[in-house]
């Protein structure tokens, strides 16, 4: 029963997100890597969702002081209505556990976002 509920929820999540248009810039970046994009998971092995939830984004690293007065460096990603139509333009700090392990072959940072929450983030290759 629990597996059926999880499968239904994953199906519903995937059904809500549309992949980028094939002739769009996002579609051209992501199409050659569709199998890689749709098979990613975060550091806890939670699936990143589907190609409809992931988009190439602008990203950088930011150093912040946490509640223990310790400086930590995190990735942040630029969320724009161009890439995520239901989202306002803003930057989001990526939780460390949402970073996809391994190399990113796309050449662009990829952010998987669902209802405004970071599902996964693949840093650009070489970083």
C-alpha positions as CSV (number, residue, x, y, z in Angstrom):
1,X,0.0,0.0,0.0
2,X,2.8,2.4,0.9
3,X,4.6,1.8,-2.3
4,X,1.4,2.4,-4.3
5,X,0.9,5.7,-2.6
6,X,4.5,6.8,-3.2
7,X,4.2,5.8,-6.9
8,X,1.0,7.8,-7.2
9,X,2.5,10.8,-5.6
10,X,5.6,10.6,-7.9
11,X,3.3,10.3,-10.9
12,X,1.2,13.3,-9.9
13,X,4.4,15.4,-9.4
14,X,5.7,14.4,-12.9
15,X,2.3,15.1,-14.4
16,X,2.3,18.7,-13.2
17,X,5.5,19.8,-14.8
18,X,6.0,20.2,-18.5
19,X,9.3,19.7,-20.2
20,X,10.9,22.7,-22.0
21,X,9.8,23.3,-25.6
22,X,12.1,21.4,-27.9
23,X,13.1,24.5,-29.9
24,X,13.7,26.6,-26.7
25,X,17.1,27.3,-25.3
26,X,16.4,25.1,-22.3
27,X,15.1,22.3,-24.6
28,X,18.2,22.5,-26.7
29,X,20.5,22.3,-23.7
30,X,18.7,19.5,-22.0
31,X,17.4,17.3,-24.8
32,X,20.7,15.5,-25.5
33,X,21.0,14.7,-21.8
34,X,17.4,13.6,-21.1
35,X,18.3,10.2,-19.8
36,X,20.9,11.7,-17.5
37,X,18.5,14.4,-16.2
38,X,15.7,12.1,-15.5
39,X,17.8,9.6,-13.6
40,X,19.4,11.9,-11.1
41,X,18.9,11.8,-7.3
42,X,20.1,13.9,-4.4
43,X,22.6,12.9,-1.8
44,X,19.9,10.9,0.1
45,X,18.9,9.0,-3.1
46,X,15.7,11.0,-3.5
47,X,14.8,11.3,-7.2
48,X,15.1,14.7,-8.7
49,X,11.9,14.2,-10.6
50,X,11.5,14.6,-14.3
51,X,12.9,16.8,-17.1
52,X,9.9,19.1,-16.6
53,X,11.1,20.0,-13.1
54,X,14.7,20.7,-14.1
55,X,16.0,23.7,-16.0
56,X,19.4,25.2,-16.7
57,X,20.0,28.2,-14.5
58,X,22.5,30.9,-13.6
59,X,24.3,29.8,-10.4
60,X,27.2,30.9,-8.2
61,X,28.6,30.3,-4.7
62,X,27.9,32.4,-1.7
63,X,29.5,32.4,1.7
64,X,27.1,32.9,4.6
65,X,27.5,32.9,8.4
66,X,25.2,30.3,10.0
67,X,23.5,30.4,13.4
68,X,26.7,29.1,15.0
69,X,28.7,32.0,13.6
70,X,30.5,29.6,11.2
71,X,31.2,30.7,7.6
72,X,29.9,28.2,5.1
73,X,29.9,28.4,1.3
74,X,26.8,27.2,-0.5
75,X,25.6,27.1,-4.1
76,X,22.7,29.4,-5.0
77,X,20.6,29.4,-8.1
78,X,18.8,32.1,-10.0
79,X,15.1,31.2,-10.3
80,X,13.4,33.2,-13.1
81,X,9.9,33.1,-14.6
82,X,11.5,32.4,-17.9
83,X,12.7,29.0,-16.6
84,X,10.0,28.4,-14.0
85,X,6.8,30.2,-15.1
86,X,5.0,29.9,-11.7
87,X,8.0,31.5,-9.8
88,X,9.0,35.1,-9.2
89,X,12.5,36.2,-10.0
90,X,14.7,35.4,-7.0
91,X,17.9,33.6,-5.9
92,X,17.6,30.4,-3.8
93,X,20.3,28.9,-1.6
94,X,20.7,25.2,-2.4
95,X,20.8,22.9,0.6
96,X,23.9,20.8,0.5
97,X,22.0,17.6,0.6
98,X,20.2,18.6,-2.6
99,X,23.4,18.7,-4.7
100,X,23.6,15.9,-7.2
101,X,26.7,13.8,-6.8
102,X,28.9,13.2,-9.8
103,X,29.8,15.1,-13.0
104,X,27.2,17.2,-14.8
105,X,27.6,16.6,-18.6
106,X,25.3,19.4,-19.7
107,X,27.8,22.3,-19.3
108,X,25.2,24.3,-17.4
109,X,24.0,24.3,-13.8
110,X,20.7,22.4,-13.6
111,X,18.1,23.2,-10.9
112,X,15.1,20.9,-10.2
113,X,12.4,22.9,-8.6
114,X,9.0,21.7,-7.6
115,X,6.4,24.2,-6.1
116,X,9.2,26.6,-5.2
117,X,11.2,23.9,-3.3
118,X,14.7,22.8,-4.4
119,X,14.5,19.1,-5.3
120,X,18.1,18.8,-6.7
121,X,20.9,20.9,-8.1
122,X,23.7,19.8,-10.4
123,X,26.6,22.2,-10.4
124,X,28.3,23.0,-13.7
125,X,31.0,20.6,-14.8
126,X,34.4,21.1,-13.3
127,X,33.3,22.8,-10.1
